[in-house]
Amino acid sequence: MTSLFAKTVIARAALKTGTPKDIAAAMRARWQNDPAVTKAAVTAGTTADADWAGSLASAGVAEFVGSLTGTSAFYNLLSNGFRRVPLRARIGSVISAPVAHRPAEGMPLPVSRMGFASGALSPVRVGSVVVVSEELLQNADPAAEALFESELRTAVATAADAYLITVATAGVTPTTATANYRADVRALLDTVATPGGRVVFIAGQRAANAMVAVDPNGTMTPEGGAFLSVPVIVSAAVATDSIVAVQGGAFVAGEDGIRVETSHHAAFEMLDSSLGQNTSGDGAQLVSMFQTNSAAILASAWLGVEAVRANAAAVLSDVNWGV
C-alpha cells in the first residue's frame, strides 16, 4: 500500500500549482477509499493549520521515515542504535576511556583519567532528484504509485547512507577478506563491538550475495537480513564487494525531517555522477522537464552524525566468499 507521504508528494507534483487545501482536495478525490486521506477533521481549523493538509503531510513524513528503517542503514540505526541528539547540539567525544581497578584489601584505589574532545553535531543537507513522467504521476494504478514510492525511498535512503558511510569510514583502513568468513566476521566484531552497543553490517550487493552463499543459518537474503546473528542492511552507498561494520552506540545522530520540492519547468543534467562543473568548457546536456512532459522531485533531509568513540566502524573489502 502506498504511504501517506508518497500520496502527498504525488498529488503535489501532479497538481503543479495550488494551495495545501487544493492538494488535500486532490488527494481526497484520487484516494477516496483511504481513511487516512478522506477522514474529516475533528477540531476547528486554526491560523496554523487552516488548510488541514499540514497535519496530513506531517503524519505522512513520520510514516515514510519509519518505512526507511528497512532500507536505510542511517535511519535503521537512528531508530535503534545511535544516541539521538538535536542537530547543532554540543557533544563530547571520549578520546580515552576510564580504567577500572581491583585493589587488594587495604590498598588505595588508583585514580582513572578520561580524555574528551568537544564539538557540535553539525547538520548536513543530503538529497536526491527523481525525474518521473507526467503519465506516472497521473496514473491511478497502485502499481505505478508503488513504483514511485520505491524510487523516492531509494533516493532518500541512498543519500542518507552515503553521508553515514563517509563519516563512519573516515580514517579507517579496510581489511581484505579471506576465504574464512567466520574469521573475517570475528575480526570485524573484535574491532567495533562493545557491551551495550548494537552492531550492524552495511553491505554492498556483491558482498551481500557472498553472505547468502555461505550463510549457515538461512537468515540472509540478497536484500538483507542477518549474518551470523548480526543484522545486515544492503546499501548502494557501500562499495559492492565491501562490508562496513558500524557500532551504533559509538555515534550520536539527529535529523530534521524530509523536505520535498517539485518542478515541471526546470532543466536537468540527467546523470547520477560526474555532473558538468564548467571545468572542461564542453558544457552540459540539459533536459527540459516541460519539453519531455516530466516532473523533477527533489527529496532532501537535514542530517547529522558524528563518531564519539574510537573504533566506531571497520571495513572489510574484496568479499568473495562461496566461490
Long-range contacts (C-beta under 8 A, 24 or more apart in sequence): 1-142, 2-142, 2-145, 2-146, 2-148, 2-149, 3-60, 3-63, 3-64, 3-67, 3-149, 4-34, 4-36, 4-37, 4-56, 4-59, 4-60, 4-63, 4-64, 5-57, 5-60, 5-61, 5-63, 5-64, 5-258, 6-60, 6-64, 6-145, 6-148, 6-149, 6-152, 7-31, 7-34, 7-37, 7-60, 7-145, 8-53, 8-56, 8-57, 8-60, 9-148, 9-152, 9-260, 9-262, 9-297, 10-137, 10-145, 10-148, 12-260, 12-262, 13-132, 13-137, 13-262, 13-264, 13-295, 13-297, 14-134, 14-137, 14-138, 14-295, 16-264, 19-51, 20-51, 20-52, 20-53, 20-54, 20-57, 21-51, 21-52, 21-53, 23-53, 24-51, 24-52, 24-53, 24-56, 27-53, 27-56, 30-140, 61-257, 61-258, 64-153, 64-258, 65-255, 65-257, 65-258, 67-153, 68-153, 68-156, 68-157, 68-160, 70-224, 71-153, 71-154, 71-157, 71-233, 72-156, 72-157, 72-158, 72-160, 72-161, 72-233, 72-235, 73-161, 73-164, 73-165, 73-200, 73-202, 73-233, 73-235, 73-237, 73-246, 74-157, 74-160, 74-161, 74-163, 74-164, 74-253, 74-303, 74-305, 75-157, 75-160, 75-255, 76-200, 76-231, 76-233, 77-164, 77-198, 77-200, 77-246, 77-248, 77-251, 77-253, 78-253, 78-255, 80-198, 80-248, 81-197, 81-198, 81-200, 81-246, 81-248, 81-249, 81-251, 82-248, 82-249, 82-251, 82-252, 82-253, 82-305, 83-249, 83-251, 83-252, 83-253, 83-308, 84-252, 84-253, 84-254, 85-121, 85-252, 85-253, 85-254, 86-121, 86-254, 87-121, 87-122, 87-123, 87-254, 87-255, 87-256, 87-302, 87-304, 88-120, 88-121, 88-122, 88-123, 88-304, 89-120, 89-121, 89-254, 90-118, 90-119, 90-120, 91-118, 91-119, 91-120, 91-121, 91-252, 91-306, 91-308, 92-116, 92-117, 92-118, 92-119, 92-308, 93-117, 93-118, 93-119, 93-306, 93-307, 93-308, 93-309, 94-308, 94-309, 95-310, 97-309, 119-306, 121-252, 121-253, 121-254, 121-304, 121-305, 121-306, 122-304, 122-306, 123-254, 123-256, 123-302, 123-303, 123-304, 124-163, 124-302, 124-303, 124-304, 125-300, 125-301, 125-302, 125-303, 126-159, 126-160, 126-162, 126-163, 126-300, 126-301, 126-303, 127-159, 127-298, 127-299, 127-300, 127-301, 128-155, 128-156, 128-158, 128-159, 128-298, 128-299, 128-300, 129-155, 129-268, 129-296, 129-297, 129-298, 130-155, 130-296, 130-297, 130-299, 131-268, 131-270, 131-287, 131-289, 131-294, 131-295, 131-296, 131-297, 132-294, 132-295, 132-297, 133-292, 133-293, 133-294, 133-295, 134-293, 134-294, 134-295, 135-293, 137-295, 152-297, 152-299, 154-236, 155-299, 156-258, 156-299, 156-301, 157-235, 158-235, 158-236, 158-237, 159-299, 159-300, 159-301, 160-301, 160-303, 161-202, 161-235, 161-236, 161-237, 161-238, 162-237, 163-303, 163-305, 164-202, 164-237, 164-246, 164-305, 165-202, 165-235, 165-237, 165-238, 165-244, 167-305, 167-306, 167-307, 168-244, 168-246, 168-251, 168-305, 168-307, 168-312, 168-313, 169-244, 169-313, 169-315, 172-313, 172-314, 172-315, 173-315, 174-242, 174-315, 174-316, 174-317, 175-314, 175-315, 175-316, 175-317, 176-316, 176-317, 176-318, 177-316, 177-317, 177-318, 177-319, 177-320, 177-321, 179-321, 181-210, 181-211, 181-214, 181-321, 182-228, 184-316, 184-319, 185-227, 185-228, 185-230, 187-314, 187-316, 188-243, 188-245, 188-314, 188-316, 189-230, 189-245, 191-245, 191-311, 191-314, 192-245, 192-246, 192-247, 192-250, 192-311, 192-312, 192-313, 192-314, 193-247, 194-247, 194-249, 194-250, 194-309, 196-249, 197-247, 197-248, 197-249, 197-250, 198-231, 198-247, 198-248, 198-249, 199-230, 199-231, 199-245, 199-246, 199-247, 199-248, 200-230, 200-231, 200-232, 200-233, 200-245, 200-246, 200-248, 201-227, 201-230, 201-231, 201-232, 201-233, 201-243, 201-244, 201-245, 201-246, 202-232, 202-233, 202-235, 202-237, 202-238, 202-243, 202-244, 202-245, 202-246, 203-232, 203-233, 203-234, 203-235, 203-238, 203-242, 203-243, 203-244, 203-319, 204-234, 204-235, 204-236, 204-238, 204-239, 204-240, 204-241, 204-242, 204-243, 204-319, 205-234, 205-236, 205-240, 206-240, 206-241, 206-319, 206-320, 207-238, 207-240, 207-241, 207-242, 207-243, 207-316, 207-319, 208-232, 208-234, 210-241, 210-319, 210-320, 210-321, 210-322, 210-323, 211-319, 211-321, 212-322, 213-321, 213-322, 213-323, 214-321, 214-322, 239-317, 241-317, 241-318, 241-319, 241-320, 242-315, 242-316, 242-317, 242-318, 242-319, 243-315, 243-316, 243-319, 244-313, 244-314, 244-315, 244-316, 245-313, 245-314, 245-315, 245-316, 246-312, 246-313, 247-309, 247-311, 247-312, 247-313, 249-309, 250-307, 250-308, 250-309, 250-311, 250-312, 250-313, 251-305, 251-306, 251-307, 251-308, 251-312, 252-305, 252-306, 252-308, 253-303, 253-304, 253-305, 253-306, 254-303, 254-304, 254-305, 255-301, 255-302, 255-303, 255-304, 256-301, 256-302, 256-303, 257-301, 257-302, 258-299, 258-300, 258-301, 259-299, 259-300, 259-301, 260-297, 260-298, 260-299, 260-300, 261-297, 261-298, 261-300, 262-295, 262-296, 262-297, 262-298, 263-289, 263-295, 263-296, 263-298, 264-289, 264-290, 264-294, 264-295, 264-296, 265-289, 265-290, 266-296, 268-296
